[in-house]
Amino acid sequence: MYYEIHGTGGTPLLLLHGGLFNIDLQFAELLPALAATRQVIATDSQAHGRTNDIDRPLGTAALASDVVGLLQHLGVAQADIFGFSVGGAVALYLAIKNPDLVGKLIASSVSFHPDGDRNENSDAVGEMSVDMIAGTPMEQDYLAKSPHPEKLQELLNKLGSYDKGAAGFSDADIAGYPAPTLITGR
């Protein structure tokens, strides 16, 4: 799992990118300002950026497991977390399943329940092809950074069958999370 550490001091801030993004595409412009006052840890998730894919589905629980392993590897007992989209689902999952690891949490552009998904988005993601993203920054960055650039369609297929965020958590699970959390809409 590829990761970067920027800055020092304060409670570490963990950045989790969205599907088809990576550290550079999602956070490059923010990193200098965020790292000015604290340690910032950013990751490239499974099959994204510089992190290789492995033989498992792409899903919230698996990606959260990777993050737990990384934080343990780094000796980080607790971090504030910002997650966007897929990264937001991972952040919510971490907060619910590993609350001691999470200080403050911001989950952006994520549904924590299937009722929050927009049908047109689900349909479009389920049918993604390399041709559909040809010429985009996501395609260009994937081809430039991936250990296996020929596997872009495999990533798109995995994203198309992604487990729809933190589905499976009840409203009580979400409402019971004690740390400061910004969750907008459902």
SULMO-V816971 format. One record per residue. N is the residue number from 1. PSI is psi in degrees with one decimal (none if undefined). D_FIRST is the distance of its C-alpha to the first C-alpha in Angstrom with 1 decimal. Layout:
((N	PSI	D_FIRST) (N	PSI	D_FIRST))
This chain:
((1	121.8	0.0) (2	136.1	3.8) (3	161.5	6.4) (4	148.9	10.1) (5	128.5	13.0) (6	142.4	16.5) (7	176.6	19.8) (8	163.2	21.1) (9	167.7	23.2) (10	-178.8	23.8) (11	128.0	21.8) (12	145.1	18.2) (13	122.9	17.4) (14	127.7	14.1) (15	125.3	13.9) (16	115.7	12.6) (17	170.3	13.6) (18	173.7	15.6) (19	137.0	15.6) (20	-3.1	15.7) (21	-177.3	14.8) (22	-175.2	12.0) (23	-52.0	12.2) (24	-47.7	15.0) (25	-37.5	17.0) (26	-33.4	17.0) (27	-3.6	17.1) (28	-43.7	18.1) (29	-23.6	21.7) (30	-25.9	21.2) (31	-47.3	19.0) (32	-44.2	22.0) (33	-42.4	24.2) (34	-38.1	21.8) (35	-2.0	20.9) (36	-26.9	24.6) (37	1.1	25.2) (38	167.3	22.1) (39	134.6	18.5) (40	128.4	16.1) (41	124.6	12.4) (42	143.0	10.7) (43	153.1	7.4) (44	116.2	6.8) (45	169.3	6.9) (46	126.9	7.1) (47	11.6	9.3) (48	148.5	9.6) (49	-125.5	9.8) (50	1.5	7.8) (51	129.7	5.1) (52	158.5	7.3) (53	158.8	9.4) (54	169.8	10.6) (55	75.1	14.1) (56	157.3	14.4) (57	157.5	15.8) (58	113.1	14.0) (59	164.9	15.4) (60	-50.0	15.5) (61	-41.6	15.6) (62	-44.4	12.5) (63	-37.1	10.4) (64	-39.8	12.3) (65	-40.4	11.6) (66	-42.4	7.8) (67	-43.2	9.1) (68	-46.0	11.8) (69	-41.0	9.8) (70	-47.5	8.0) (71	-39.2	11.6) (72	-45.4	13.1) (73	-39.6	11.2) (74	-7.4	12.4) (75	28.0	15.8) (76	113.3	16.1) (77	-29.4	18.8) (78	143.4	19.2) (79	150.3	18.0) (80	148.6	19.6) (81	134.5	17.6) (82	123.8	18.2) (83	137.1	16.9) (84	128.2	18.3) (85	-116.0	19.1) (86	-42.4	16.3) (87	-31.8	14.7) (88	-39.7	18.2) (89	-41.9	18.4) (90	-42.9	15.2) (91	-45.5	16.9) (92	-43.2	20.2) (93	-44.9	18.8) (94	-43.1	17.4) (95	-34.9	20.8) (96	-43.1	22.7) (97	-26.4	21.0) (98	60.0	19.8) (99	-26.1	22.3) (100	-22.7	22.3) (101	-18.6	18.8) (102	124.8	20.0) (103	-97.8	22.6) (104	151.2	23.5) (105	131.9	22.0) (106	120.8	22.5) (107	117.7	21.6) (108	138.2	22.7) (109	51.4	23.7) (110	144.8	22.8) (111	133.5	25.2) (112	1.6	25.0) (113	142.4	27.7) (114	-25.9	28.6) (115	-19.7	31.8) (116	-8.0	29.9) (117	144.3	28.6) (118	126.6	30.7) (119	-42.6	31.8) (120	-33.1	31.7) (121	-46.0	28.1) (122	-43.3	27.2) (123	-43.6	29.4) (124	-43.9	28.0) (125	-37.4	24.3) (126	-17.2	25.4) (127	17.9	27.1) (128	141.8	24.7) (129	162.2	24.9) (130	-38.7	23.8) (131	-33.4	27.3) (132	-25.7	27.1) (133	9.3	24.4) (134	131.9	25.8) (135	-4.1	26.2) (136	160.8	24.1) (137	-32.6	21.6) (138	-44.3	18.9) (139	-47.3	20.0) (140	-44.5	20.4) (141	-38.9	17.0) (142	-48.1	15.3) (143	-32.9	17.5) (144	-32.4	17.0) (145	-25.9	13.2) (146	139.3	11.9) (147	-22.4	11.5) (148	75.7	14.1) (149	-20.8	16.3) (150	-5.2	18.9) (151	20.8	16.9) (152	-43.1	17.5) (153	-34.8	20.2) (154	-41.0	18.0) (155	-45.0	15.7) (156	-39.8	19.0) (157	-43.0	20.4) (158	-40.8	17.6) (159	-34.7	18.0) (160	-24.3	21.7) (161	15.9	21.5) (162	151.3	19.1) (163	19.9	20.6) (164	49.4	22.3) (165	-141.8	20.6) (166	35.3	21.6) (167	144.8	24.6) (168	-14.8	26.2) (169	137.0	26.7) (170	165.8	30.3) (171	-35.1	31.8) (172	-37.6	32.6) (173	-47.1	29.0) (174	-48.4	28.1) (175	-27.7	31.4) (176	-5.6	30.9) (177	122.9	27.8) (178	-20.3	29.4) (179	159.1	27.3) (180	125.0	28.1) (181	135.5	26.5) (182	112.3	27.3) (183	122.2	27.6) (184	133.6	29.7) (185	170.6	31.6) (186	none	31.2))
